[in-house]
Amino acid sequence: MSTAVEVANKVPGKLANYFALQSAFEKALELAITDGKVDLLVKEYNSFTANTEHDKRLPMDHAFRVLLMKRLDDDVQRIGELVRLSVDATRTETVSNTIPVVLLIDTFDVVTLDKCQEIFRFVEEMVEVWKEEIFFASCKNNILRMCNDLLRRLSRTQNTVFCGRIQLFLSKFFPFSERSGLNIVSEFNLDNFTEYGLDSKDHDESDNKELEDTAEDIPLKIDYDLYCKFWSLQDFFRNPNQCYNKAQWKMFQMHAQNILQSFSSFKLEDVRQSSSDNASDSGHAMEVDEEAVDAAAVTAVVRANHFFAKFLTNPKLLALQLSDANFRRAVLVQFLILFQYLQVSVKFKSDTYTLTTDQADFIKETESRVYKLLEETPPYGKRFSRTVHHMLVREEMWNNWKNEGCKEFKKPEEPAASDDDLRPPTKRPRRALGDALRDAARNGKFFLGNDNLTRLWNYSPDNLQACKSEQRNFLPQLETYLETPHEKIDPAFEWRALRLLARQTPHFFTSLSQPSSKISDYLEQVRKRLIRDKEPKPAALLSSNSSDNNFGLSVNNAHAEGEQDATVALQDAEPEQDLEVEDNEPVVEEVDEVPAHEKPLMVTKEHIQEVAPLIGEPWMKVGKKIGFTNDELLFFQMEHPTANVACVQMLTNWISDDDDATLDNWAYMLEGLEMNKAAEAVKAIIEREKSGSTAASTVPSAPNDEVEVLSD
């Protein structure tokens, strides 16, 4: 035969017979597998020019199948190499399109189930290959037949994982709209019976006693009645249409309430919480990171290996099953699937299958109860409940798709490009920057080169005035904020209150002789102090202040009294009643024993009224020199339109907040700002005050009787 092949190669016009071609292709195939390249096989295939494509393709297919039979005893990996080489040969059109699947069918027919599981891995890995156009049309029926033959050989109870892999592969291989894989008419598998229980004549009290003995560690009474009610629900899950029958619905409603009540009374414990409970008992409880919990849940699911192909209904196992979180979740999810089917609209559901108002209310109430039980079932109950809810929402979408006739999924087609779209966009001539700036200046606008910035800067004719608008003031008043309801200890509230206190009142900067240990108490004292400041002063205090003025001590007394009031207000340890008494007492005793002509002369409101007109428009320079910020100066300007009034208000705030607001300092500042007229006026006031205090000191003291008459 080899001689015939050599002769055929040497004689181009001579035909080679079937066996000669097969032998030559087998040798070339072994070399191609060794090198891992299909080029050798293609070269040998094209060397026989006298034979037709049909004559050469059949021997090539046969060569692949013969070589496969020789490799069945080899490693599974070598069988996979042969299948992949057949795929490459199909793309070069040297073998039939179905030969890769035919090789797999031949392999699955003659090997054991254990080896089938290993070889099927190649089928799963090449799912995208089978979906290519060259393979799908010609191989889809062969692949479906191959998978069905495997499923018939497998046991659904012993080979559950392998059956599931085959089903998942078919769902990935066929498109969604494939009619052979769809339950178009929404039929149920009514042959899926769940057998349970004993014959009634064989049941006696000893069975109840035996069931109770198996549930000694469970705080739940498990008897034969509960056992029968529990497993009878599987018949409703098998055929949900029974629930539309009134008698059947009553039985389902009663049994469902009993089972859910049993789940509620017997809750499972999460062993993962033992460490967190110990931490909380010791006062070191920490917040659970949701992302860490989700990652741990995914890891636990990946590591888990739970597969329940069929429930075990032995009565002695019921106590253990109720203690199993996976078993309980399976039953609760069955409830949710049943409730969803009863509520949604299904195309092939009979028109008589409708729910009454009572049934709908029961389903709605029970559904929320089932979700709560899922959240309480460890581990990761809340995450599992959210996942199930998400899956059921997606299931409603698939149900709507089936009601619409299972339309094929297609990507939206892009609209064809028109001639106008193909043309390059014409560039508009850019306007000269100088022209744009000139036109904007004529209209009193700004042009910044960017549309958004230009629109922002032209939002208001006066941007500074727009920034001063009351609508931009989002800070509340301190008195209002302190009266808002809040918890006794609220760090966020206390922090905001201290910020407002430092911004709006001078009480924040008052030194404390006895600082408070709690910020909440300190804020409460400040609130009371602010309330007292708004109240009118008693007449006795006013008369005391007037008598002090007669002796030339009004400024010093007011200053000492202000310090005493601030100190008393911020001492949380002293009661409010004592504070009021101290406010009403005169403070003559605290006057320093320094002669009047040596004391600094403080600036008064009368001095301000006299000097402010001389300062005039540049009053803001004085404010910056004193220490006011730009925001505060803008506030004075906005509140008081004229410069004289704004200057008076600014200086009034200065003398009330600054203890160094003396005439000497004021004159020094004005000289530094080169406001000579105002500085000379202040110096004149200083000379006048000094001469007045000297004259007052030379007046002889009046007798006590005369003082009493004057005060009266």
Salt bridges, closest charged atoms under 4 A:
GLU53 OE1 - ARG57 NH2 3.92
ASP55 OD1 - HIS54 ND1 3.97
ASP74 OD2 - ARG78 NH1 3.45
ASP88 OD1 - ARG91 NH1 3.86
ASP106 OD2 - ARG65 NE 2.92
GLU124 OE1 - ARG165 NH2 2.94
GLU125 OE1 - ARG84 NH2 3.12
GLU125 OE2 - ARG121 NE 3.81
GLU132 OE2 - ARG91 NH2 2.85
ASP149 OD1 - ARG152 NH2 2.30
ASP207 OD2 - HIS203 ND1 3.23
GLU210 OE2 - LYS316 NZ 2.73
ASP213 OD1 - LYS209 NZ 3.00
ASP225 OD2 - LYS229 NZ 3.42
ASP235 OD1 - ARG238 NH2 2.59
ASP270 OD2 - ARG272 NH2 2.63
ASP294 OD1 - ARG383 NH1 3.14
GLU376 OE1 - LYS267 NZ 3.45
ASP420 OD1 - ARG423 NH1 3.59
ASP435 OD1 - ARG438 NH1 3.09
ASP439 OD2 - ARG431 NH2 1.77
ASP521 OD1 - LYS488 NZ 3.94
GLU524 OE2 - ARG527 NH2 2.59
ASP533 OD2 - HIS507 NE2 3.51
ASP533 OD1 - ARG529 NE 3.37
GLU563 OE2 - HIS559 NE2 3.12
ASP565 OD2 - ARG529 NH2 3.61
GLU576 OE1 - LYS528 NZ 3.62
ASP583 OD2 - ARG529 NH1 3.41
ASP583 OD2 - ARG532 NE 3.52
GLU598 OE2 - HIS597 NE2 3.71
GLU610 OE1 - ARG688 NH2 3.29
ASP659 OD1 - HIS559 ND1 3.72
GLU671 OE2 - LYS683 NZ 2.16
GLU689 OE2 - HIS607 NE2 3.16
